[in-house]
Each structure stands twice: as structure tokens, then as C-alpha cells.
């Protein structure tokens, strides 16, 4: 159990816990003494001659104390003396103390050097706590009841005096380095770029960070601390972000751009830690789709509703808003206001579901604590200035570096642009987009994938959309990556980039008119991965909102792909929404009407879809009847399950769904009345005024349906 706790602590790379173990209860006196002697010997052997980067005096002092205990334990083991009960209790406490010492010493050797500096005072406090525990243990240890030799007794008494007098020790050199590290951050905060010579002296000579790989490891360690940060740990998230920015700047300033790093680091995606879905995945339980946040894809701890009616986890949507977004991530609609309304009903359902399956669900933070957390996480001026300086270095390499250096620079721009609107703004202002454009056609798959993903991340910032679209040939190259990209991820990210750019209404027509764009999106929707299909259908949905794109959607085969997607989980809702937009135009309604599975797919969505999916499906059927002519209307009327689905939707659907269902029900009632009076001409007569494209007022067969539907007044 103890060794497992050590491994877990080191894997998490968190500050060592001094309460990680329980005392052994199943060891007799002899076994306990032998075990303690073995543990002490292993500790001394493992740590005596190690090069301590920091905490040298505290670490070596602790090892010397363990050596004194080893002398005592070896004597008792060899003499095989009977131990009084008080001594047994003390040795059980010693067992805990030794394992805590191992955790602390391991932590000081294996943690990031920068993190050890930042935690210098806290770690020194852990060593002082162990001294206090040793003092307490020796105060109650029954030396008089044991037949110890004089030299062992003297060593124990001397150790007892030392730990009684021991005070918290802060190494002056370590503390000086910590303050110097903060001074570099203060330089950036004051608008000054630190002296490169001083940075090299500090990072290379004093810390021993001598290459790009070591620097990258330091950055990753600090980023992990940010992700797993606890509110009462210093420094806070905002300051840690500043140190990440400082270290990233030094990585490129001091060590340049190593080509070998591309192959070593690219494509290695570390799984996020601490997600509920990981726990669920281990038990093979299917998570209800509505319980997962559309942004994080994790089970929502604190679901909230935004102004568009969509629900997200508070943490995810708050971070989205803090990055400067003013639109709904799922629908693309502009937010009328930034208020977040708790979705308590969904929260209760999630809690009940997790309880039923034995899944731990952490309680949500209070609204006040959420606000404080994100306020603290806002980028400091130091972080902004350091990232700005890094962006300048990266763009310089994109412009004039070797091919390998350009690939590394594109990768780092991709990562830097992943968070923060300030980073996206500075990167674009530094002139990155024209140079990334050249890498889109690179024969190197890594370079191409990094460049198109960097474009995607940059396009999230609204002002960068115009920079990308105004760059000569940029849109065409993004479409080329979508069609001919070297990797699946490159093609998917190209589709996501088109979706991001299509958020601007004026660009929707330009994107649709770009040769092969809509065809490639339709192909990705048919044959892509789940993520690729999602990117494709959201892009097609956005393009469908421009009325002038309807003919292109029909001619490119997008309508056929959207109809086929009605039966695909994860994209059916958006596909129905796109079809509802397309059928508003006669040419679109005619194309949808020709699809054999269109009506059946929309009815299936009305039966089993999400509330928004049902809303989109009934809207599409209504517009199909209005604009699709008599043949399309006849196909809808012949659907035997439609009456029951409309009846259900009228009383259980969303407000818009009920309104659309009521309109469709009234249309059918008019058709039924017309059929009673005019026989086979009924439907055509009823729809003669509803469709400008409907010139034929007859059906090949008579249609008459009983529609016992009561329509509520909305």
C-alpha cells in the first residue's frame, strides 16, 4: 500500500502529502524492527550521494537523522530484545515518518527545478514538520526501558536535542534564486525584456536547464500544476501562467529551434486527468449525451444555461467567455447577455445517475468562488508581454528559419494560440498568417498539420478572421488541405477552420463559392471520423444560413450527405437544422424531396432526437411541404406515424417546436378538408398558395388522412 501511494504521489507531481500511509497492524515486534531497518537502509542507500538541485541542507540533514535510527534498529534486530508496548507504538510512528521522508526526498529529486524554487518555502516547511515529528517521537520513546549501549543512547539524546532546537531553515541560495526568478517576471510586467545574458546565466548555469528538451519538460510540469491547481496553493494560476510564458520565451531565446524535437514531441497527446468520463469509461457505462458538456465532453458538475438556451458546464463556458468569445460555442449565435443561469433540474438528474452507478461527482463550486477563480486566472501583464516576445521570435523563425525550425515554430504558434485572445492577437499582429500560409502546401505532414491547426486557433479571435480571408490565396489553400491534406487531423482542422471563418456572414458565400469546398465538406460528413463529421456538419450548417448558397449545396451533393447524416449520432441534430434552412428555397426543397430517405430520417429525428433535433426536424418538414411541391407534400402526408409525433411534439416540444408542429398540423387539416371536397385534387389545391414552385395541382393518387390533433394557441 505504501509503495503504491508513493507512485501515485509522484505521478501526480503534487506537493507531497504527509498523511499518505497507515501504520502497519499485522507485524509482530521482530518483523516490525526488521522492516524499519530495511526501509532505513534503502533510504540511506538511495539518497546519500545524490546531487540535490535544491534543499541540499534539509535533505542531507534528514538522511543523517535516519542514519541514527538505523543504528538503533540494527542493534535491536541483532539483540532480538523484547520491546515494551510504548516502544512498539513509537516504531509504528517511525514507520510512517520514514515513508513520508521517502516521498519528500523523491519529490525534491524528481520535480521540476522551477517548481521546486517556487515551492521553496512550502517544501522547507515539510522538512521542518518532519523534524517536529522526530522530536515528538523521541520525547516519548522509552529509552530507559531498553538495554541500549552507551554510544547509541548518546546518539539518540544528541539527536533529541538537535530536533528540539531545530527551526525552519530556508537555504539562502535557494531563496535568492527564487526571488531572482520573480524579478524576471517583474521585468516583463514593467514592459522590459530581461537581459538575455542574465537569463542564460540563470537558466543554464544556475538551474542546469541546458537544452530545449529540459526546458520543454519544465513547461509541461508547470502546465500540469496549473491544470491540477488548488485554490490555496501559491503561486496562484495567474502567476503560474506568467512563469510558463517566461520559460517558453527562454526556451526559444536560449536554445533555438531543434528539428529533432518535432518528431519527438509532435502527435503525443497526453490524456487529461481528473475527468469523470475516465472513471465512467473504466466501467463501460454509456453516458447520456445530455449529461456531457459540449465543450469539455465531460459529465457536467455545474450545468448552466446561457442566453441561447444551450447548457454547458460552468467551468468550460466561463473559460470560453474569458477568452473573449461572444457567441454560443454550439450554435454560433451571438450571446444577448453574459449571465449564466444554473440548470438545477439537469444537475439533479446527473447527481441521481451518478449515484445509481456509483460514480463520484464532485460538488460544484459556489458562484462566488467560480468568479474568483477565473478572475485570478486572467493573464497578467507579465504573461502577456512574455508571450508577445515569444510570438515575435516564432514569427521570425517562420520567416527565415530552416524547414525544421519553421515546423517547430508552427507547432509552438499552434500551442500558444490555443488559449487567450491576447496571444491570438499578438501572433497575428506579428505577421504569422502569411508565413503559416506557405506551410499549408508543405509536403511535410507535420508542418501542414501544425500550420492549419494554428490557422484554426488564430481564427477564433474575430479580428483574425478578416486577416485570414483577406490574405491572398489563403482560403484556397485551406480548402486544398481539406481535400488533399496529408493527415486526417489536418483535413478535420481545415473543416473546423472553415466553420470558424463562416461565423462572419459575408464570408459564407465566399467559402461556398471556393472550388471544391462544399464537396469536400460533404465527403467528410459521409466518410470522416466522428470528430470530422462533426466539423463538417457544423460548417455546412453555417454555410446553409446564407440563402444564396442553396444552389451550391444542392449541386455539390451536400443535401444527400445531410440526409444520410440524419441517422448518425452526434451530427443528426445539425444535419436536420441545415436541411431546415435549405428547404426554404424551392430548389432546396425540390432536392430534399427527391431524397428517398429524407422524410423517414426527419420523422426518426422527431421520434428519438434531442429537443433541438426535433425542433429542426419538424421545421424542415413544414418548409418541405410549403416549398417542395405536391410530390414532396404527398410523401410527408403518407407517413403513418406523423400524426402521433405531431401530437406528442405539440405538448412536449420546445416553444419553437410546438409552433412549427402547430403550423404543420393546420396545413394537414386544410389538406384533409380539401381532399374531402375535391377528392384527389385536395392536397394540390390546399398547397397552391403555399408554394410558388407548385404549378401542378394534382396528385397521382388520392391522399386522405385522419388527423385528430388538437392545436394549442401559442
LUMVO-395319 format. One record per residue (C-alpha): residue in one letter; x, y, z. Coordinates in steps of 0.1 Angstrom, whole numbers, padded with zeros to 4 digits, always signed. Layout:
N
AXYZ...
REM end
This chain:
714
X+0000+0000+0000X+0028+0024+0009X+0047+0019-0024X+0015+0024-0044X+0009+0057-0026X+0044+0069-0034X+0040+0061-0071X+0006+0078-0071X+0021+0109-0055X+0050+0111-0079X+0027+0105-0109X+0005+0134-0099X+0036+0155-0093X+0017+0173-0065X+0032+0185-0032X+0039+0155-0010X+0012+0146+0014X+0024+0138+0049X-0006+0117+0057X-0004+0092+0029X+0001+0060+0049X-0013+0039+0078X+0008+0023+0104X+0013-0015+0099X-0010-0035+0121X-0001-0071+0111X+0036-0071+0120X+0050-0086+0152X+0078-0069+0171X+0106-0087+0154X+0091-0082+0119X+0085-0045+0126X+0121-0038+0137X+0134-0057+0106X+0111-0038+0083X+0121-0005+0097X+0158-0013+0094X+0154-0024+0058X+0134+0008+0049X+0160+0030+0067X+0189+0013+0049X+0171+0017+0015X+0166+0054+0021X+0202+0060+0031X+0215+0040+0001X+0191+0057-0023X+0196+0093-0013X+0230+0097+0004X+0251+0106-0026X+0225+0122-0048X+0231+0156-0063X+0204+0177-0048X+0194+0207-0070X+0178+0224-0041X+0170+0217-0004X+0205+0203-0001X+0210+0210+0036X+0175+0199+0046X+0177+0167+0026X+0212+0157+0039X+0202+0166+0075X+0171+0143+0072X+0193+0115+0059X+0217+0119+0089X+0188+0116+0113X+0176+0084+0096X+0212+0070+0099X+0209+0074+0137X+0176+0055+0137X+0193+0028+0116X+0220+0023+0143X+0192+0018+0169X+0172-0005+0147X+0202-0027+0138X+0211-0030+0174X+0176-0041+0184X+0174-0065+0154X+0207-0082+0163X+0200-0084+0200X+0164-0096+0195X+0152-0077+0226X+0116-0078+0237X+0101-0044+0232X+0077-0026+0256X+0044-0015+0242X+0054+0021+0242X+0084+0013+0220X+0061-0006+0196X+0038+0024+0193X+0068+0047+0186X+0082+0024+0160X+0048+0023+0142X+0050+0061+0141X+0086+0058+0128X+0073+0036+0100X+0050+0065+0089X+0078+0090+0093X+0102+0070+0071X+0078+0067+0043X+0069+0104+0045X+0106+0111+0043X+0109+0089+0012X+0081+0108-0005X+0096+0142+0003X+0131+0132-0008X+0118+0116-0040X+0098+0148-0047X+0129+0170-0043X+0148+0149-0068X+0122+0143-0094X+0102+0175-0095X+0107+0204-0119X+0135+0227-0109X+0114+0258-0114X+0086+0243-0094X+0110+0234-0065X+0121+0271-0065X+0086+0284-0065X+0077+0260-0036X+0109+0266-0017X+0092+0279+0014X+0065+0252+0014X+0089+0223+0009X+0112+0237+0037X+0081+0237+0059X+0076+0200+0051X+0112+0192+0063X+0105+0213+0094X+0073+0193+0101X+0093+0161+0099X+0118+0175+0124X+0089+0183+0148X+0076+0147+0144X+0110+0133+0152X+0112+0155+0183X+0078+0143+0195X+0087+0107+0188X+0120+0109+0208X+0103+0127+0237X+0080+0097+0243X+0105+0069+0232X+0112+0047+0263X+0150+0047+0261X+0152+0038+0298X+0132+0006+0293X+0156-0007+0267X+0191-0020+0273X+0208+0003+0249X+0246+0007+0247X+0260+0040+0259X+0270+0052+0224X+0235+0045+0209X+0219+0063+0239X+0242+0093+0234X+0234+0095+0197X+0197+0094+0204X+0200+0121+0231X+0221+0143+0209X+0195+0139+0181X+0168+0147+0205X+0185+0180+0215X+0191+0189+0179X+0155+0185+0167X+0141+0203+0198X+0162+0233+0188X+0156+0230+0151X+0139+0259+0134X+0125+0263+0099X+0155+0265+0076X+0154+0284+0043X+0185+0280+0022X+0197+0315+0013X+0209+0304-0021X+0176+0287-0030X+0157+0317-0017X+0179+0341-0037X+0172+0321-0069X+0135+0321-0062X+0135+0359-0058X+0156+0362-0090X+0131+0342-0109X+0103+0365-0098X+0124+0395-0108X+0124+0383-0144X+0087+0381-0143X+0086+0416-0128X+0107+0429-0158X+0081+0417-0182X+0054+0431-0161X+0071+0465-0163X+0073+0463-0200X+0110+0454-0201X+0125+0424-0218X+0150+0407-0194X+0187+0407-0204X+0194+0375-0225X+0228+0372-0208X+0212+0372-0173X+0186+0347-0185X+0212+0323-0198X+0232+0327-0166X+0202+0319-0145X+0186+0290-0165X+0217+0273-0179X+0244+0279-0153X+0225+0281-0121X+0195+0259-0127X+0212+0234-0150X+0185+0236-0177X+0209+0231-0207X+0187+0222-0237X+0154+0226-0253X+0141+0192-0242X+0147+0201-0205X+0131+0234-0209X+0100+0218-0225X+0098+0194-0196X+0098+0224-0172X+0070+0240-0192X+0049+0208-0192X+0054+0204-0154X+0042+0239-0147X+0012+0235-0170X+0003+0203-0152X+0004+0222-0119X-0020+0248-0135X-0044+0221-0145X-0044+0205-0111X-0041+0237-0091X-0058+0240-0057X-0071+0274-0046X-0049+0277-0015X-0016+0268-0032X+0009+0296-0040X+0017+0309-0065X-0018+0312-0080X-0028+0302-0115X-0023+0337-0130X+0013+0338-0117X+0020+0303-0129X+0008+0313-0163X+0034+0340-0162X+0062+0316-0154X+0051+0293-0182X+0052+0323-0206X+0087+0333-0193X+0100+0297-0196X+0086+0294-0231X+0103+0326-0241X+0136+0314-0227X+0133+0280-0245X+0134+0297-0279X+0157+0325-0270X+0184+0303-0254X+0181+0270-0272X+0168+0280-0306X+0147+0256-0327X+0158+0220-0327X+0145+0200-0357X+0146+0167-0338X+0121+0180-0313X+0093+0178-0339X+0095+0141-0343X+0098+0135-0305X+0070+0157-0293X+0045+0161-0321X+0015+0139-0320X+0019+0128-0284X-0014+0137-0269X-0015+0134-0231X-0048+0124-0217X-0065+0149-0195X-0065+0140-0159X-0093+0141-0134X-0122+0137-0158X-0153+0119-0146X-0156+0103-0181X-0124+0084-0174X-0139+0068-0144X-0170+0060-0163X-0151+0046-0192X-0134+0021-0170X-0167+0007-0161X-0181+0006-0196X-0212+0027-0188X-0228+0047-0216X-0231+0083-0205X-0263+0101-0215X-0254+0127-0242X-0273+0155-0224X-0252+0150-0193X-0219+0159-0211X-0207+0194-0217X-0205+0202-0254X-0171+0219-0248X-0152+0196-0225X-0172+0164-0234X-0170+0155-0196X-0200+0150-0174X-0212+0184-0161X-0205+0192-0125X-0223+0225-0125X-0246+0228-0156X-0257+0264-0165X-0278+0278-0193X-0266+0307-0215X-0288+0332-0233X-0292+0310-0264X-0308+0282-0243X-0278+0258-0245X-0264+0242-0214X-0227+0239-0206X-0206+0232-0176X-0199+0264-0157X-0162+0260-0158X-0160+0254-0196X-0183+0282-0207X-0168+0307-0183X-0134+0299-0197X-0148+0303-0232X-0162+0338-0223X-0130+0348-0206X-0111+0341-0239X-0132+0369-0255X-0159+0349-0273X-0193+0365-0276X-0211+0336-0293X-0226+0302-0283X-0200+0275-0290X-0226+0251-0302X-0249+0272-0323X-0227+0301-0332X-0255+0326-0321X-0244+0358-0305X-0250+0360-0268X-0276+0385-0258X-0261+0388-0223X-0233+0370-0203X-0255+0357-0175X-0253+0320-0165X-0284+0305-0151X-0280+0273-0131X-0297+0243-0146X-0308+0227-0114X-0331+0202-0129X-0303+0187-0150X-0279+0189-0121X-0303+0168-0100X-0306+0142-0129X-0269+0140-0132X-0265+0135-0095X-0291+0108-0094X-0275+0090-0123X-0240+0091-0108X-0253+0079-0075X-0271+0050-0092X-0239+0039-0109X-0216+0045-0080X-0197+0074-0098X-0181+0101-0077X-0193+0136-0087X-0175+0165-0071X-0198+0192-0058X-0199+0224-0079X-0181+0255-0068X-0202+0283-0055X-0208+0311-0080X-0186+0334-0060X-0157+0310-0060X-0161+0305-0097X-0158+0342-0103X-0128+0345-0081X-0111+0315-0098X-0114+0329-0133X-0106+0364-0122X-0073+0350-0107X-0067+0331-0140X-0068+0362-0162X-0034+0367-0178X-0011+0391-0160X+0007+0418-0179X+0039+0399-0174X+0024+0368-0191X+0011+0389-0219X+0044+0406-0225X+0064+0374-0223X+0040+0357-0248X+0043+0387-0271X+0081+0385-0271X+0078+0347-0278X+0054+0353-0307X+0080+0377-0322X+0107+0350-0320X+0084+0324-0335X+0073+0345-0364X+0109+0354-0371X+0117+0317-0375X+0087+0312-0397X+0100+0339-0420X+0137+0330-0422X+0144+0297-0404X+0152+0263-0418X+0124+0240-0427X+0127+0221-0394X+0127+0254-0375X+0096+0265-0394X+0078+0233-0384X+0087+0238-0348X+0077+0274-0349X+0043+0265-0364X+0038+0239-0337X+0045+0264-0310X+0023+0290-0325X-0004+0264-0326X+0000+0258-0289X+0004+0294-0280X-0027+0304-0299X-0047+0277-0282X-0055+0299-0252X-0061+0336-0248X-0074+0362-0272X-0043+0383-0264X-0020+0356-0277X-0040+0352-0309X-0040+0389-0314X-0002+0393-0309X+0007+0364-0331X-0014+0377-0360X-0001+0413-0355X+0035+0399-0356X+0028+0387-0392X+0024+0350-0387X-0005+0344-0411X+0013+0349-0444X+0041+0326-0432X+0017+0299-0420X+0000+0302-0453X+0032+0289-0471X+0033+0258-0448X-0002+0248-0458X+0011+0234-0490X+0042+0218-0474X+0050+0182-0483X+0058+0177-0447X+0027+0163-0430X+0037+0176-0396X+0043+0211-0409X+0010+0211-0427X-0010+0198-0398X+0006+0223-0374X+0000+0253-0398X-0036+0245-0405X-0043+0240-0368X-0026+0272-0360X-0048+0289-0385X-0078+0274-0368X-0067+0286-0334X-0060+0321-0347X-0093+0323-0364X-0112+0320-0331X-0103+0357-0325X-0128+0376-0346X-0104+0402-0359X-0081+0375-0372X-0109+0362-0394X-0106+0391-0418X-0068+0388-0417X-0071+0352-0429X-0098+0359-0455X-0080+0390-0469X-0047+0371-0473X-0044+0363-0510X-0048+0326-0517X-0053+0316-0480X-0089+0304-0484X-0080+0283-0514X-0051+0266-0496X-0073+0258-0466X-0097+0241-0489X-0068+0222-0505X-0058+0209-0471X-0095+0199-0466X-0094+0179-0499X-0059+0167-0501X-0045+0170-0466X-0017+0146-0456X-0034+0135-0423X-0069+0130-0411X-0064+0156-0384X-0052+0182-0409X-0084+0177-0430X-0106+0178-0400X-0089+0210-0387X-0093+0226-0422X-0131+0219-0419X-0132+0234-0384X-0113+0264-0398X-0140+0269-0425X-0166+0267-0398X-0149+0293-0377X-0145+0317-0406X-0181+0312-0417X-0192+0328-0384X-0189+0361-0404X-0220+0363-0427X-0202+0380-0456X-0177+0351-0457X-0202+0323-0461X-0208+0330-0498X-0171+0332-0505X-0164+0299-0488X-0192+0281-0506X-0180+0295-0539X-0145+0283-0534X-0140+0254-0557X-0144+0220-0540X-0151+0234-0505X-0187+0222-0501X-0180+0190-0519X-0151+0182-0496X-0172+0190-0465X-0200+0167-0478X-0174+0140-0484X-0160+0144-0448X-0196+0142-0435X-0201+0109-0453X-0168+0092-0446X-0150+0110-0419X-0143+0101-0383X-0169+0111-0356X-0149+0143-0350X-0145+0150-0387X-0182+0146-0393X-0189+0170-0365X-0166+0196-0380X-0181+0191-0415X-0218+0193-0404X-0213+0224-0384X-0195+0241-0413X-0223+0230-0437X-0249+0243-0412X-0232+0277-0411X-0230+0279-0449X-0267+0270-0452X-0277+0301-0433X-0268+0321-0464X-0297+0319-0488X-0275+0324-0519X-0257+0291-0510X-0287+0269-0516X-0279+0261-0552X-0243+0252-0543X-0254+0229-0515X-0277+0211-0540X-0252+0209-0568X-0223+0197-0546X-0241+0167-0531X-0243+0182-0497X-0281+0176-0495X-0276+0139-0500X-0249+0138-0473X-0270+0157-0448X-0300+0134-0454X-0277+0104-0448X-0264+0121-0416X-0299+0121-0401X-0293+0086-0388X-0258+0093-0375X-0254+0100-0338X-0236+0132-0330X-0244+0150-0362X-0281+0143-0368X-0292+0174-0350X-0271+0198-0370X-0279+0179-0402X-0317+0185-0396X-0310+0221-0389X-0291+0226-0422X-0319+0208-0441X-0345+0231-0425X-0326+0260-0439X-0321+0245-0473X-0357+0236-0479X-0368+0272-0475X-0357+0278-0511X-0377+0260-0538X-0346+0245-0554X-0335+0231-0520X-0369+0218-0512X-0371+0200-0545X-0337+0184-0539X-0346+0173-0504X-0379+0160-0518X-0361+0138-0543X-0341+0121-0515X-0359+0088-0507X-0348+0087-0470X-0354+0124-0462X-0389+0122-0448X-0381+0090-0429X-0350+0105-0415X-0367+0136-0403X-0395+0116-0388X-0369+0095-0370X-0354+0126-0356X-0388+0138-0344X-0392+0104-0326X-0358+0099-0310X-0339+0132-0314X-0328+0158-0289X-0353+0187-0282X-0334+0208-0306X-0332+0180-0331X-0370+0175-0330X-0374+0212-0335X-0352+0212-0366X-0369+0181-0380X-0405+0195-0378X-0393+0228-0392X-0377+0210-0421X-0409+0190-0428X-0430+0222-0426X-0408+0240-0451X-0407+0210-0473X-0445+0210-0476X-0446+0247-0482X-0418+0248-0509X-0414+0213-0522X-0444+0209-0543X-0471+0183-0543X-0449+0153-0546X-0429+0161-0515X-0461+0170-0497X-0476+0137-0506X-0446+0118-0493X-0449+0136-0460X-0487+0130-0458X-0483+0093-0463X-0461+0089-0433X-0483+0069-0409X-0465+0079-0377X-0467+0117-0384X-0500+0124-0366X-0488+0108-0333X-0454+0125-0335X-0470+0159-0340X-0495+0153-0312X-0466+0145-0288X-0445+0174-0300X-0474+0199-0296X-0473+0193-0258X-0437+0183-0250X-0416+0201-0275X-0397+0234-0272X-0417+0266-0278X-0404+0269-0314X-0411+0231-0320X-0447+0235-0308X-0452+0265-0330X-0438+0246-0361X-0458+0215-0352X-0490+0236-0349X-0484+0251-0383X-0478+0218-0399X-0509+0203-0382X-0531+0232-0395X-0517+0227-0430X-0526+0190-0429X-0561+0198-0416X-0566+0221-0446X-0554+0193-0469X-0578+0169-0453X-0607+0193-0457X-0597+0200-0493X-0595+0162-0500X-0630+0157-0487X-0643+0184-0511X-0621+0179-0542X-0610+0143-0539X-0576+0136-0555X-0571+0174-0561X-0573+0182-0524X-0536+0184-0515X-0526+0203-0546X-0555+0227-0541X-0545+0233-0505X-0509+0240-0513X-0514+0260-0544X-0510+0292-0524X-0482+0278-0502X-0456+0272-0529X-0445+0295-0557X-0429+0265-0574X-0461+0244-0573X-0478+0246-0607X-0493+0211-0607X-0524+0209-0586X-0529+0172-0588X-0516+0140-0573X-0511+0107-0590X-0531+0091-0562X-0556+0102-0537X-0544+0111-0502X-0567+0114-0473X-0555+0113-0437X-0574+0115-0404X-0555+0140-0382X-0571+0140-0348X-0548+0167-0335X-0558+0195-0311X-0537+0226-0317X-0529+0248-0287X-0529+0285-0291X-0493+0298-0287
REM end
